[in-house]
C-alpha cells in the first residue's frame, strides 16, 4: 500500500506539498485567462442577481478573491487546510466576504445540488486520479443551477505529458465526457493570455447546463 502522502486523492498528499512550499502549480495571482474574460465582458454571469461561483481545489484562492472583488458570491473548496488559512487571512485583510470549505470535492458536490451559477475549473481536473474524473464531472453537472456554466481551463494537453499529477488531459475526451452528461459546449479555444509556462498546453472550454433538469 502506498503511503497517504503519495496518493493525490487524500488531503495528506496536498498538505505535505503546501508544508514543503512545493506549490509549483500556483501562479501567484488570478489566472490570466479568466481575468481577460472578465475584462472583455466574456465571462458568463447569472442572468439576474449576484453570480454564485464555486472554485474546486481553490488553493490560495487567487481566483476566489478575483471573483469576490467583482461582487460575486464565491465558495472556495480545497482538501488541504493550509491554503485555506492563507485565503481566509487575505480575504479578511481585503474585507472580502468569501466562503471556504475544507472537503473532498467528490463529497461536496453531491451535497449541493443546483447551488451554483458557475463552476470555475483550473488545475483540479488534472490533479485528481483520472479514475475520478467521471464522478467529478457528474458532480459539477449536478451542482450547477439550470442554465449554469462550467468555465474550464484544461491543462496539460498534449500526448507528450506523462505521469502526474498533473495528469494529462485530452480536450476532445473532456468534451465527449461533458456532453454525455448533458453539458453543452458553448466555447472552445486555445487562449492567447495563458501564463508563459502554460502557453500552448491549455485549452479553454465553456459548457452550459440545460435549463430543464
Secondary structure, 3 states (H helix, E strand, C coil): CCCHHHCCCCHHHHHHHHHCCCCCCCCCCCCHHHHHHHHCCCCCCCCCCCCEEEEECCCCCHHHHHHHHCCCEEEEEECCHHHHHHHHHHHHHHCCCCEEEECCHHHHHHHCCCCEEEEEEECCCCCCCHHHHHHHHHHHHHHEEEEEEEEEEEECECCCCCCCCCCCECHHHHHHHHHHCCEEEEEEECCCCCCHHHCCCEEEEEEEECCCC
